[in-house]
Amino acid sequence: MFYRILISAVIIFSCSSAFSDEKKIKTVGGIDLVYIKSGKFTRGGGQSVDSLPARAITITKGYWIGKFEVTQEQYRLVTGKEPAKDCRYGNGDRLPVYNVSWYDAIEFCNLLSIKNGLKPYYLIVKDISDRHNKFPYDGIRWEVKTINGANGFRLPTEAQWEYAVRAGTSGRFYWGNNYSWDLSGRYSWHLFNAGRKNYKGKRFWWVKYHKAGKVGMKKPNRWGLYDVLGNVAEWCWDRYGKDYYKQNDLTDPSGHEGDFYYRVLRGGSFLDSPADFAVYKRWPMPPNERRSTNGIRVVLPENTVSSE
């Protein structure tokens, strides 16, 4: 009798857990989203000056983040553009979009919001240059501000990105500290598994003819996000500040304020070694830069979609 009760309790608990997990995933405008609860985590680490010191960060509001990187099909349907067309790193509806600048990414967010009846989060003024942007080769320099109370799509802040990617873990990667080609390849597309291997005799020599991978083909992190390390690097909202982590901006941080040269990419790409996929690694990049490794993952605020 005891075992029957125990088995029944396990079945009920399992069904309840599965139902709860299912409720944390929604689709808005064709974008699959995973709900991330508020909480605390330790941001930063490693040995690079720009990711130190490692400090406790508080995220006070839950949010929804893309389960996958934005695909080429999704980007085309919203913008009418195909930035990866004819690129040697691959074309396909289920491949992540790449060759997009930070400006392209925020414009995509606004267009996606408008298409789905949401209030755009970004105020983009194209005929006024951002006086804080000091990068001399940025010929765009739009002034971009956020709109309080807007419920539209947006880029994650660095803090939101790292919190969601760590998913409650504390290792160098969300799968642990091992960056062997095989183990990391179960979770990510990287320099050594995203192309064709070449051998000299029986000896491995190199990998070439790299391609971006279809989204969702590798194992997700603990919170159900795919390709957050590897495949394409993902734009964040933040201005890059080398010493920003030394500041006491520890609750819902939104990045360096004042003059800047770069915005921030996170996660690394299929052209990077898995050793460079550390969850705390920051990649400064000019906001006008379009590269074959730059992609997009979007966020929605908690109040846009019910998490219950």
NUDOMAR-977407 format. One record per residue: residue in three letters; x, y, z of N, C-alpha, C in turn; chain. Coordinates in steps of 0.1 Angstrom, whole numbers, plus 5000, padded with zeros to 4 digits. Example, Ala and Ser with C-alpha at 12.3 -4.5 7.8 and 13.67 -1.06 7.14 Angstrom:
<"Ala",<5132,4943,5078>,<5123,4955,5078>,<5132,4967,5078>,"A">
<"Ser",<5128,4978,5071>,<5137,4989,5071>,<5129,5000,5079>,"A">
END
This chain:
<"Met",<5008,4988,5000>,<5000,5000,5000>,<5009,5013,5000>,"A">
<"Phe",<5019,5012,5008>,<5028,5024,5009>,<5035,5026,4995>,"A">
<"Tyr",<5039,5016,4988>,<5045,5018,4975>,<5035,5023,4965>,"A">
<"Arg",<5022,5019,4966>,<5012,5024,4957>,<5010,5040,4959>,"A">
<"Ile",<5010,5044,4972>,<5009,5058,4975>,<5021,5066,4970>,"A">
<"Leu",<5033,5060,4972>,<5045,5066,4968>,<5046,5068,4953>,"A">
<"Ile",<5042,5057,4946>,<5042,5058,4931>,<5032,5068,4926>,"A">
<"Ser",<5020,5069,4932>,<5010,5078,4928>,<5015,5093,4931>,"A">
<"Ala",<5022,5095,4942>,<5027,5108,4945>,<5037,5112,4935>,"A">
<"Val",<5046,5103,4931>,<5056,5106,4921>,<5050,5109,4908>,"A">
<"Ile",<5040,5102,4904>,<5033,5104,4891>,<5027,5118,4891>,"A">
<"Ile",<5020,5121,4903>,<5013,5134,4903>,<5024,5146,4903>,"A">
<"Phe",<5034,5144,4911>,<5045,5154,4911>,<5051,5156,4897>,"A">
<"Ser",<5053,5145,4890>,<5060,5145,4877>,<5051,5153,4867>,"A">
<"Cys",<5037,5149,4867>,<5028,5156,4858>,<5027,5171,4861>,"A">
<"Ser",<5027,5174,4874>,<5026,5188,4878>,<5039,5196,4874>,"A">
<"Ser",<5051,5190,4875>,<5063,5196,4871>,<5063,5198,4856>,"A">
<"Ala",<5059,5188,4848>,<5059,5189,4834>,<5049,5200,4829>,"A">
<"Phe",<5037,5201,4836>,<5028,5212,4833>,<5034,5225,4836>,"A">
<"Ser",<5041,5226,4847>,<5047,5239,4851>,<5057,5243,4841>,"A">
<"Asp",<5066,5234,4836>,<5076,5237,4827>,<5070,5241,4813>,"A">
<"Glu",<5059,5235,4810>,<5052,5238,4797>,<5047,5252,4797>,"A">
<"Lys",<5042,5257,4809>,<5036,5270,4810>,<5047,5281,4809>,"A">
<"Lys",<5059,5278,4810>,<5070,5288,4809>,<5074,5291,4795>,"A">
<"Ile",<5067,5285,4785>,<5071,5287,4771>,<5059,5293,4764>,"A">
<"Lys",<5061,5304,4757>,<5051,5310,4749>,<5056,5314,4735>,"A">
<"Thr",<5047,5316,4726>,<5051,5321,4713>,<5044,5334,4710>,"A">
<"Val",<5051,5344,4707>,<5046,5357,4703>,<5052,5361,4690>,"A">
<"Gly",<5043,5364,4680>,<5048,5368,4667>,<5058,5358,4660>,"A">
<"Gly",<5055,5345,4663>,<5063,5335,4657>,<5077,5332,4664>,"A">
<"Ile",<5079,5340,4675>,<5091,5338,4683>,<5088,5330,4696>,"A">
<"Asp",<5094,5319,4697>,<5093,5310,4709>,<5101,5317,4721>,"A">
<"Leu",<5094,5318,4732>,<5100,5325,4743>,<5100,5317,4756>,"A">
<"Val",<5110,5318,4764>,<5111,5311,4777>,<5111,5321,4788>,"A">
<"Tyr",<5102,5318,4798>,<5101,5328,4809>,<5113,5326,4819>,"A">
<"Ile",<5119,5337,4823>,<5130,5337,4832>,<5126,5344,4845>,"A">
<"Lys",<5125,5338,4856>,<5121,5344,4868>,<5132,5354,4874>,"A">
<"Ser",<5127,5363,4882>,<5137,5372,4888>,<5146,5364,4898>,"A">
<"Gly",<5157,5369,4901>,<5166,5362,4910>,<5180,5369,4911>,"A">
<"Lys",<5189,5362,4916>,<5203,5367,4918>,<5213,5357,4912>,"A">
<"Phe",<5224,5362,4907>,<5235,5354,4902>,<5248,5361,4904>,"A">
<"Thr",<5259,5354,4902>,<5272,5360,4902>,<5277,5363,4888>,"A">
<"Arg",<5278,5376,4885>,<5282,5380,4871>,<5297,5381,4871>,"A">
<"Gly",<5302,5377,4859>,<5316,5379,4856>,<5325,5367,4861>,"A">
<"Gly",<5338,5369,4859>,<5347,5358,4862>,<5359,5358,4853>,"A">
<"Gly",<5367,5348,4853>,<5378,5346,4845>,<5390,5355,4849>,"A">
<"Gln",<5398,5359,4839>,<5410,5367,4842>,<5410,5380,4834>,"A">
<"Ser",<5401,5383,4825>,<5400,5395,4818>,<5396,5406,4826>,"A">
<"Val",<5402,5418,4825>,<5399,5430,4833>,<5384,5434,4831>,"A">
<"Asp",<5379,5432,4819>,<5365,5437,4816>,<5354,5428,4822>,"A">
<"Ser",<5358,5416,4827>,<5348,5408,4833>,<5350,5406,4848>,"A">
<"Leu",<5358,5415,4854>,<5361,5414,4868>,<5358,5428,4874>,"A">
<"Pro",<5355,5428,4887>,<5354,5416,4896>,<5340,5409,4895>,"A">
<"Ala",<5341,5396,4898>,<5328,5389,4898>,<5320,5393,4910>,"A">
<"Arg",<5307,5397,4908>,<5299,5402,4919>,<5285,5398,4918>,"A">
<"Ala",<5278,5398,4929>,<5264,5394,4929>,<5255,5404,4923>,"A">
<"Ile",<5246,5400,4914>,<5237,5408,4906>,<5223,5404,4909>,"A">
<"Thr",<5214,5414,4911>,<5200,5411,4913>,<5192,5415,4901>,"A">
<"Ile",<5184,5406,4897>,<5174,5408,4886>,<5160,5409,4893>,"A">
<"Thr",<5154,5420,4893>,<5142,5422,4901>,<5129,5418,4894>,"A">
<"Lys",<5130,5418,4881>,<5118,5415,4873>,<5120,5403,4863>,"A">
<"Gly",<5110,5394,4863>,<5111,5383,4853>,<5110,5389,4839>,"A">
<"Tyr",<5114,5380,4829>,<5113,5384,4815>,<5112,5372,4806>,"A">
<"Trp",<5109,5374,4794>,<5108,5364,4784>,<5120,5365,4775>,"A">
<"Ile",<5127,5355,4772>,<5138,5355,4762>,<5136,5345,4752>,"A">
<"Gly",<5141,5348,4740>,<5140,5339,4729>,<5146,5325,4732>,"A">
<"Lys",<5138,5315,4729>,<5143,5301,4731>,<5154,5298,4721>,"A">
<"Phe",<5153,5304,4709>,<5163,5302,4699>,<5168,5316,4694>,"A">
<"Glu",<5179,5316,4687>,<5183,5328,4680>,<5173,5331,4669>,"A">
<"Val",<5172,5344,4666>,<5163,5348,4655>,<5168,5341,4642>,"A">
<"Thr",<5159,5335,4635>,<5163,5328,4622>,<5162,5337,4610>,"A">
<"Gln",<5168,5332,4600>,<5168,5340,4587>,<5154,5342,4582>,"A">
<"Glu",<5146,5332,4584>,<5132,5333,4579>,<5124,5343,4587>,"A">
<"Gln",<5126,5343,4600>,<5119,5353,4609>,<5124,5367,4606>,"A">
<"Tyr",<5137,5369,4604>,<5142,5382,4600>,<5136,5387,4587>,"A">
<"Arg",<5136,5378,4577>,<5131,5382,4564>,<5116,5385,4564>,"A">
<"Leu",<5108,5378,4572>,<5094,5380,4572>,<5090,5394,4579>,"A">
<"Val",<5099,5398,4588>,<5097,5411,4595>,<5103,5423,4587>,"A">
<"Thr",<5115,5421,4582>,<5121,5433,4576>,<5121,5433,4560>,"A">
<"Gly",<5119,5421,4555>,<5119,5420,4540>,<5134,5419,4535>,"A">
<"Lys",<5143,5418,4544>,<5158,5417,4540>,<5164,5404,4543>,"A">
<"Glu",<5174,5401,4535>,<5181,5388,4537>,<5196,5391,4538>,"A">
<"Pro",<5201,5395,4549>,<5215,5398,4551>,<5225,5387,4549>,"A">
<"Ala",<5220,5374,4550>,<5229,5363,4549>,<5229,5357,4535>,"A">
<"Lys",<5221,5363,4526>,<5219,5358,4512>,<5233,5357,4505>,"A">
<"Asp",<5235,5346,4499>,<5247,5344,4491>,<5260,5344,4499>,"A">
<"Cys",<5259,5344,4512>,<5271,5343,4521>,<5275,5328,4522>,"A">
<"Arg",<5288,5327,4523>,<5294,5313,4523>,<5291,5305,4536>,"A">
<"Tyr",<5286,5312,4546>,<5284,5305,4559>,<5270,5300,4560>,"A">
<"Gly",<5262,5300,4549>,<5250,5293,4549>,<5237,5301,4548>,"A">
<"Asn",<5227,5296,4540>,<5214,5302,4539>,<5204,5292,4542>,"A">
<"Gly",<5193,5296,4549>,<5183,5286,4552>,<5173,5292,4562>,"A">
<"Asp",<5161,5288,4561>,<5150,5293,4570>,<5153,5291,4585>,"A">
<"Arg",<5159,5279,4588>,<5162,5275,4602>,<5176,5279,4607>,"A">
<"Leu",<5183,5285,4598>,<5197,5290,4602>,<5195,5304,4609>,"A">
<"Pro",<5204,5307,4619>,<5203,5320,4625>,<5206,5331,4616>,"A">
<"Val",<5199,5342,4617>,<5203,5354,4609>,<5217,5359,4613>,"A">
<"Tyr",<5225,5363,4604>,<5238,5369,4607>,<5241,5380,4597>,"A">
<"Asn",<5252,5386,4598>,<5255,5398,4590>,<5246,5410,4594>,"A">
<"Val",<5243,5411,4607>,<5235,5422,4612>,<5242,5430,4622>,"A">
<"Ser",<5241,5443,4621>,<5247,5453,4630>,<5238,5454,4642>,"A">
<"Trp",<5243,5461,4652>,<5235,5465,4664>,<5223,5473,4660>,"A">
<"Tyr",<5225,5482,4650>,<5214,5491,4645>,<5204,5482,4639>,"A">
<"Asp",<5208,5472,4631>,<5199,5463,4624>,<5190,5456,4635>,"A">
<"Ala",<5197,5452,4646>,<5191,5444,4656>,<5180,5452,4663>,"A">
<"Ile",<5183,5464,4667>,<5172,5472,4674>,<5161,5476,4664>,"A">
<"Glu",<5164,5478,4652>,<5153,5481,4642>,<5145,5469,4640>,"A">
<"Phe",<5150,5457,4640>,<5143,5445,4639>,<5133,5444,4651>,"A">
<"Cys",<5138,5447,4663>,<5130,5446,4675>,<5118,5455,4673>,"A">
<"Asn",<5120,5467,4669>,<5108,5477,4668>,<5099,5472,4657>,"A">
<"Leu",<5104,5468,4646>,<5095,5463,4635>,<5087,5451,4639>,"A">
<"Leu",<5093,5442,4647>,<5086,5430,4652>,<5075,5434,4662>,"A">
<"Ser",<5078,5444,4670>,<5068,5449,4679>,<5056,5455,4672>,"A">
<"Ile",<5059,5463,4662>,<5048,5469,4655>,<5039,5459,4648>,"A">
<"Lys",<5046,5449,4642>,<5039,5438,4635>,<5029,5431,4644>,"A">
<"Asn",<5032,5430,4657>,<5025,5423,4666>,<5016,5431,4676>,"A">
<"Gly",<5015,5444,4672>,<5006,5453,4680>,<5012,5457,4694>,"A">
<"Leu",<5025,5457,4695>,<5032,5461,4707>,<5038,5474,4706>,"A">
<"Lys",<5040,5481,4717>,<5046,5494,4716>,<5061,5493,4715>,"A">
<"Pro",<5067,5498,4705>,<5082,5497,4703>,<5089,5502,4715>,"A">
<"Tyr",<5100,5495,4719>,<5108,5499,4730>,<5118,5509,4728>,"A">
<"Tyr",<5122,5510,4715>,<5133,5520,4712>,<5128,5532,4704>,"A">
<"Leu",<5132,5543,4708>,<5130,5556,4701>,<5143,5558,4693>,"A">
<"Ile",<5142,5556,4680>,<5153,5557,4671>,<5152,5570,4663>,"A">
<"Val",<5162,5579,4665>,<5162,5592,4658>,<5174,5591,4648>,"A">
<"Lys",<5171,5590,4635>,<5181,5587,4626>,<5188,5600,4621>,"A">
<"Asp",<5182,5611,4623>,<5188,5624,4618>,<5196,5631,4629>,"A">
<"Ile",<5197,5625,4640>,<5205,5631,4651>,<5216,5621,4655>,"A">
<"Ser",<5228,5626,4655>,<5240,5617,4659>,<5241,5616,4674>,"A">
<"Asp",<5243,5604,4678>,<5246,5601,4692>,<5259,5607,4697>,"A">
<"Arg",<5258,5617,4705>,<5270,5625,4709>,<5280,5616,4717>,"A">
<"His",<5274,5606,4723>,<5283,5597,4732>,<5290,5587,4724>,"A">
<"Asn",<5286,5584,4711>,<5293,5574,4703>,<5306,5580,4697>,"A">
<"Lys",<5317,5576,4702>,<5330,5581,4698>,<5337,5572,4688>,"A">
<"Phe",<5331,5562,4683>,<5338,5554,4673>,<5339,5561,4660>,"A">
<"Pro",<5351,5564,4655>,<5353,5573,4644>,<5348,5568,4631>,"A">
<"Tyr",<5346,5555,4629>,<5342,5549,4616>,<5328,5544,4616>,"A">
<"Asp",<5320,5549,4626>,<5306,5546,4626>,<5299,5557,4618>,"A">
<"Gly",<5294,5554,4606>,<5288,5564,4598>,<5273,5565,4600>,"A">
<"Ile",<5268,5557,4609>,<5253,5557,4612>,<5250,5566,4624>,"A">
<"Arg",<5255,5562,4636>,<5254,5569,4648>,<5240,5574,4652>,"A">
<"Trp",<5230,5566,4649>,<5216,5570,4653>,<5216,5572,4668>,"A">
<"Glu",<5208,5582,4672>,<5205,5583,4686>,<5193,5574,4690>,"A">
<"Val",<5196,5565,4699>,<5187,5555,4703>,<5184,5555,4718>,"A">
<"Lys",<5172,5557,4722>,<5168,5557,4736>,<5157,5547,4738>,"A">
<"Thr",<5156,5543,4751>,<5145,5534,4754>,<5133,5541,4759>,"A">
<"Ile",<5121,5535,4758>,<5108,5542,4761>,<5102,5535,4773>,"A">
<"Asn",<5102,5542,4784>,<5096,5536,4797>,<5081,5532,4794>,"A">
<"Gly",<5078,5520,4799>,<5064,5515,4798>,<5061,5508,4785>,"A">
<"Ala",<5070,5509,4775>,<5068,5502,4763>,<5069,5487,4765>,"A">
<"Asn",<5060,5479,4758>,<5060,5465,4760>,<5065,5457,4749>,"A">
<"Gly",<5073,5463,4740>,<5078,5457,4728>,<5090,5448,4730>,"A">
<"Phe",<5094,5442,4719>,<5106,5434,4718>,<5118,5443,4720>,"A">
<"Arg",<5129,5437,4725>,<5141,5444,4728>,<5153,5434,4728>,"A">
<"Leu",<5165,5439,4728>,<5177,5431,4730>,<5179,5429,4745>,"A">
<"Pro",<5184,5418,4749>,<5187,5416,4764>,<5198,5425,4768>,"A">
<"Thr",<5198,5429,4781>,<5209,5436,4787>,<5220,5425,4789>,"A">
<"Glu",<5232,5429,4791>,<5242,5419,4794>,<5239,5411,4806>,"A">
<"Ala",<5233,5417,4816>,<5229,5410,4829>,<5218,5400,4826>,"A">
<"Gln",<5208,5404,4818>,<5197,5395,4815>,<5203,5383,4807>,"A">
<"Trp",<5212,5386,4798>,<5218,5375,4789>,<5225,5365,4798>,"A">
<"Glu",<5234,5370,4806>,<5243,5361,4814>,<5235,5353,4824>,"A">
<"Tyr",<5225,5360,4831>,<5217,5353,4840>,<5209,5342,4834>,"A">
<"Ala",<5203,5344,4822>,<5196,5334,4815>,<5205,5322,4810>,"A">
<"Val",<5217,5326,4806>,<5226,5316,4800>,<5232,5307,4811>,"A">
<"Arg",<5236,5313,4822>,<5241,5305,4834>,<5230,5296,4839>,"A">
<"Ala",<5218,5300,4839>,<5206,5291,4843>,<5209,5284,4856>,"A">
<"Gly",<5214,5292,4866>,<5216,5287,4879>,<5229,5279,4881>,"A">
<"Thr",<5237,5279,4871>,<5250,5272,4872>,<5261,5282,4876>,"A">
<"Ser",<5273,5277,4880>,<5284,5286,4883>,<5297,5282,4876>,"A">
<"Gly",<5296,5273,4866>,<5308,5269,4859>,<5312,5279,4848>,"A">
<"Arg",<5323,5276,4842>,<5328,5284,4831>,<5318,5284,4819>,"A">
<"Phe",<5311,5273,4817>,<5301,5271,4807>,<5289,5266,4814>,"A">
<"Tyr",<5277,5266,4808>,<5265,5261,4815>,<5265,5246,4816>,"A">
<"Trp",<5274,5239,4809>,<5275,5225,4810>,<5287,5221,4820>,"A">
<"Gly",<5294,5230,4825>,<5305,5227,4834>,<5317,5235,4831>,"A">
<"Asn",<5329,5229,4833>,<5342,5236,4830>,<5350,5230,4819>,"A">
<"Asn",<5345,5219,4813>,<5352,5212,4803>,<5349,5218,4789>,"A">
<"Tyr",<5359,5221,4782>,<5357,5227,4768>,<5363,5218,4757>,"A">
<"Ser",<5363,5205,4760>,<5367,5196,4749>,<5358,5197,4737>,"A">
<"Trp",<5364,5194,4726>,<5356,5196,4713>,<5343,5187,4714>,"A">
<"Asp",<5344,5175,4719>,<5333,5166,4719>,<5322,5170,4729>,"A">
<"Leu",<5326,5173,4741>,<5316,5177,4751>,<5309,5190,4747>,"A">
<"Ser",<5317,5200,4744>,<5311,5213,4740>,<5303,5212,4728>,"A">
<"Gly",<5307,5202,4719>,<5299,5200,4707>,<5285,5195,4709>,"A">
<"Arg",<5283,5189,4720>,<5269,5184,4723>,<5260,5196,4726>,"A">
<"Tyr",<5265,5207,4729>,<5257,5219,4733>,<5259,5231,4723>,"A">
<"Ser",<5269,5231,4715>,<5272,5243,4707>,<5278,5239,4693>,"A">
<"Trp",<5276,5249,4684>,<5283,5249,4671>,<5296,5257,4673>,"A">
<"His",<5307,5251,4671>,<5320,5258,4673>,<5330,5256,4662>,"A">
<"Leu",<5342,5261,4663>,<5352,5261,4653>,<5355,5247,4648>,"A">
<"Phe",<5354,5237,4656>,<5358,5224,4653>,<5347,5214,4650>,"A">
<"Asn",<5335,5219,4650>,<5324,5209,4646>,<5314,5216,4636>,"A">
<"Ala",<5317,5228,4632>,<5308,5235,4623>,<5313,5235,4608>,"A">
<"Gly",<5322,5227,4605>,<5328,5226,4592>,<5332,5212,4588>,"A">
<"Arg",<5340,5211,4577>,<5344,5198,4573>,<5358,5196,4578>,"A">
<"Lys",<5360,5184,4585>,<5373,5181,4590>,<5383,5176,4579>,"A">
<"Asn",<5395,5180,4580>,<5405,5176,4570>,<5416,5168,4577>,"A">
<"Tyr",<5421,5158,4571>,<5431,5150,4576>,<5443,5149,4567>,"A">
<"Lys",<5455,5147,4573>,<5467,5143,4566>,<5470,5129,4569>,"A">
<"Gly",<5467,5120,4560>,<5467,5106,4563>,<5456,5103,4573>,"A">
<"Lys",<5460,5097,4585>,<5450,5095,4595>,<5450,5106,4606>,"A">
<"Arg",<5458,5116,4604>,<5460,5126,4614>,<5451,5138,4611>,"A">
<"Phe",<5443,5142,4621>,<5434,5153,4620>,<5443,5166,4617>,"A">
<"Trp",<5439,5174,4607>,<5447,5186,4604>,<5440,5199,4607>,"A">
<"Trp",<5428,5200,4602>,<5421,5213,4604>,<5406,5211,4599>,"A">
<"Val",<5398,5222,4602>,<5384,5222,4598>,<5382,5234,4589>,"A">
<"Lys",<5375,5232,4578>,<5373,5244,4569>,<5359,5242,4564>,"A">
<"Tyr",<5355,5252,4555>,<5341,5253,4550>,<5331,5253,4561>,"A">
<"His",<5333,5263,4570>,<5324,5264,4581>,<5310,5269,4577>,"A">
<"Lys",<5300,5265,4585>,<5286,5269,4582>,<5279,5271,4596>,"A">
<"Ala",<5271,5281,4596>,<5262,5283,4608>,<5253,5270,4609>,"A">
<"Gly",<5249,5267,4621>,<5241,5255,4623>,<5226,5258,4625>,"A">
<"Lys",<5217,5249,4621>,<5203,5251,4623>,<5201,5253,4638>,"A">
<"Val",<5192,5263,4642>,<5189,5265,4656>,<5182,5253,4662>,"A">
<"Gly",<5185,5251,4675>,<5178,5241,4682>,<5183,5226,4680>,"A">
<"Met",<5194,5225,4674>,<5199,5211,4671>,<5208,5206,4682>,"A">
<"Lys",<5213,5214,4690>,<5222,5210,4701>,<5214,5210,4714>,"A">
<"Lys",<5220,5205,4725>,<5214,5204,4738>,<5212,5218,4744>,"A">
<"Pro",<5200,5221,4750>,<5198,5234,4756>,<5205,5235,4770>,"A">
<"Asn",<5205,5247,4775>,<5209,5249,4789>,<5198,5244,4799>,"A">
<"Arg",<5200,5246,4811>,<5190,5240,4821>,<5177,5247,4821>,"A">
<"Trp",<5176,5259,4815>,<5164,5267,4815>,<5157,5266,4801>,"A">
<"Gly",<5163,5258,4792>,<5157,5255,4779>,<5160,5264,4768>,"A">
<"Leu",<5172,5271,4769>,<5176,5280,4758>,<5187,5273,4749>,"A">
<"Tyr",<5185,5274,4737>,<5194,5267,4727>,<5204,5277,4721>,"A">
<"Asp",<5216,5272,4718>,<5226,5279,4710>,<5231,5292,4717>,"A">
<"Val",<5229,5294,4730>,<5233,5306,4736>,<5249,5307,4737>,"A">
<"Leu",<5255,5296,4736>,<5270,5297,4734>,<5273,5291,4720>,"A">
<"Gly",<5281,5298,4712>,<5283,5293,4699>,<5272,5296,4688>,"A">
<"Asn",<5274,5291,4677>,<5265,5294,4665>,<5267,5308,4661>,"A">
<"Val",<5259,5318,4665>,<5263,5332,4662>,<5263,5339,4676>,"A">
<"Ala",<5272,5349,4677>,<5272,5358,4688>,<5260,5367,4688>,"A">
<"Glu",<5256,5371,4700>,<5243,5378,4701>,<5245,5392,4707>,"A">
<"Trp",<5239,5401,4700>,<5239,5415,4704>,<5232,5417,4717>,"A">
<"Cys",<5238,5425,4726>,<5231,5430,4738>,<5229,5445,4737>,"A">
<"Trp",<5220,5450,4745>,<5217,5465,4745>,<5229,5473,4749>,"A">
<"Asp",<5237,5468,4758>,<5247,5476,4766>,<5258,5483,4757>,"A">
<"Arg",<5261,5495,4762>,<5274,5501,4757>,<5285,5494,4765>,"A">
<"Tyr",<5296,5492,4758>,<5308,5485,4764>,<5316,5495,4771>,"A">
<"Gly",<5319,5492,4784>,<5328,5499,4792>,<5338,5489,4798>,"A">
<"Lys",<5351,5491,4796>,<5361,5481,4801>,<5360,5480,4816>,"A">
<"Asp",<5358,5491,4823>,<5358,5490,4838>,<5344,5490,4844>,"A">
<"Tyr",<5334,5488,4836>,<5320,5489,4840>,<5317,5480,4852>,"A">
<"Tyr",<5323,5468,4853>,<5320,5458,4863>,<5325,5463,4877>,"A">
<"Lys",<5334,5473,4877>,<5339,5479,4890>,<5329,5488,4896>,"A">
<"Gln",<5319,5493,4888>,<5309,5502,4894>,<5299,5494,4902>,"A">
<"Asn",<5292,5502,4910>,<5282,5496,4919>,<5268,5495,4914>,"A">
<"Asp",<5267,5493,4901>,<5254,5491,4894>,<5251,5476,4895>,"A">
<"Leu",<5245,5472,4906>,<5243,5458,4909>,<5229,5453,4908>,"A">
<"Thr",<5219,5462,4906>,<5205,5458,4905>,<5200,5462,4892>,"A">
<"Asp",<5196,5452,4884>,<5191,5454,4871>,<5200,5463,4862>,"A">
<"Pro",<5213,5460,4862>,<5222,5469,4855>,<5219,5469,4840>,"A">
<"Ser",<5220,5480,4834>,<5217,5482,4819>,<5229,5487,4811>,"A">
<"Gly",<5241,5486,4818>,<5253,5489,4810>,<5260,5502,4813>,"A">
<"His",<5271,5504,4807>,<5279,5516,4809>,<5272,5528,4804>,"A">
<"Glu",<5273,5539,4811>,<5267,5552,4806>,<5278,5562,4802>,"A">
<"Gly",<5274,5571,4794>,<5284,5580,4789>,<5290,5577,4776>,"A">
<"Asp",<5302,5582,4773>,<5309,5580,4760>,<5313,5565,4758>,"A">
<"Phe",<5312,5561,4745>,<5315,5547,4742>,<5320,5546,4728>,"A">
<"Tyr",<5327,5535,4725>,<5331,5531,4712>,<5324,5519,4707>,"A">
<"Tyr",<5320,5510,4716>,<5314,5497,4712>,<5301,5494,4719>,"A">
<"Arg",<5294,5485,4713>,<5283,5478,4720>,<5288,5464,4723>,"A">
<"Val",<5280,5455,4729>,<5285,5442,4734>,<5278,5431,4727>,"A">
<"Leu",<5287,5421,4723>,<5282,5408,4718>,<5285,5398,4729>,"A">
<"Arg",<5277,5387,4730>,<5279,5377,4739>,<5278,5363,4733>,"A">
<"Gly",<5285,5353,4738>,<5282,5339,4735>,<5292,5333,4725>,"A">
<"Gly",<5299,5341,4717>,<5308,5335,4707>,<5301,5329,4696>,"A">
<"Ser",<5309,5323,4686>,<5302,5319,4674>,<5309,5306,4668>,"A">
<"Phe",<5303,5301,4657>,<5308,5289,4651>,<5322,5291,4645>,"A">
<"Leu",<5328,5303,4645>,<5342,5305,4641>,<5351,5307,4653>,"A">
<"Asp",<5346,5304,4665>,<5354,5306,4677>,<5357,5292,4684>,"A">
<"Ser",<5368,5291,4691>,<5371,5279,4698>,<5361,5278,4710>,"A">
<"Pro",<5357,5266,4714>,<5348,5265,4725>,<5355,5270,4738>,"A">
<"Ala",<5368,5270,4739>,<5375,5276,4751>,<5371,5291,4753>,"A">
<"Asp",<5366,5297,4742>,<5362,5311,4743>,<5348,5314,4746>,"A">
<"Phe",<5340,5303,4749>,<5326,5304,4751>,<5322,5307,4766>,"A">
<"Ala",<5332,5310,4774>,<5329,5313,4788>,<5317,5322,4790>,"A">
<"Val",<5308,5319,4799>,<5295,5326,4800>,<5298,5341,4804>,"A">
<"Tyr",<5309,5344,4810>,<5312,5357,4814>,<5320,5366,4804>,"A">
<"Lys",<5324,5359,4792>,<5332,5366,4783>,<5324,5377,4775>,"A">
<"Arg",<5330,5389,4774>,<5324,5400,4767>,<5331,5403,4754>,"A">
<"Trp",<5324,5406,4744>,<5330,5409,4731>,<5326,5423,4726>,"A">
<"Pro",<5335,5433,4727>,<5332,5446,4722>,<5332,5447,4707>,"A">
<"Met",<5322,5454,4702>,<5320,5454,4687>,<5314,5468,4683>,"A">
<"Pro",<5320,5475,4673>,<5313,5487,4668>,<5299,5484,4665>,"A">
<"Pro",<5290,5493,4668>,<5275,5491,4666>,<5272,5490,4651>,"A">
<"Asn",<5280,5495,4642>,<5277,5495,4628>,<5283,5483,4621>,"A">
<"Glu",<5290,5474,4629>,<5297,5463,4623>,<5287,5452,4619>,"A">
<"Arg",<5288,5448,4606>,<5280,5436,4602>,<5290,5425,4599>,"A">
<"Arg",<5289,5414,4607>,<5298,5403,4605>,<5290,5390,4604>,"A">
<"Ser",<5297,5380,4598>,<5291,5367,4596>,<5289,5360,4609>,"A">
<"Thr",<5293,5366,4620>,<5291,5359,4633>,<5282,5367,4642>,"A">
<"Asn",<5276,5378,4638>,<5267,5386,4646>,<5253,5382,4644>,"A">
<"Gly",<5246,5379,4655>,<5232,5375,4654>,<5223,5382,4665>,"A">
<"Ile",<5211,5377,4666>,<5201,5383,4675>,<5193,5373,4683>,"A">
<"Arg",<5191,5376,4696>,<5181,5369,4704>,<5173,5380,4711>,"A">
<"Val",<5160,5379,4712>,<5152,5389,4717>,<5146,5387,4730>,"A">
<"Val",<5141,5397,4737>,<5135,5397,4750>,<5122,5404,4750>,"A">
<"Leu",<5113,5400,4758>,<5100,5407,4761>,<5099,5409,4776>,"A">
<"Pro",<5094,5420,4780>,<5092,5422,4795>,<5081,5413,4800>,"A">
<"Glu",<5082,5411,4813>,<5073,5402,4820>,<5058,5405,4818>,"A">
<"Asn",<5055,5418,4817>,<5041,5422,4816>,<5035,5421,4802>,"A">
<"Thr",<5043,5418,4792>,<5038,5416,4779>,<5030,5403,4777>,"A">
<"Val",<5035,5393,4784>,<5030,5379,4782>,<5028,5374,4796>,"A">
<"Ser",<5016,5369,4799>,<5013,5363,4812>,<5022,5351,4815>,"A">
<"Ser",<5029,5350,4826>,<5037,5338,4829>,<5029,5328,4838>,"A">
<"Glu",<5016,5330,4840>,<5008,5321,4848>,<5001,5311,4839>,"A">
END
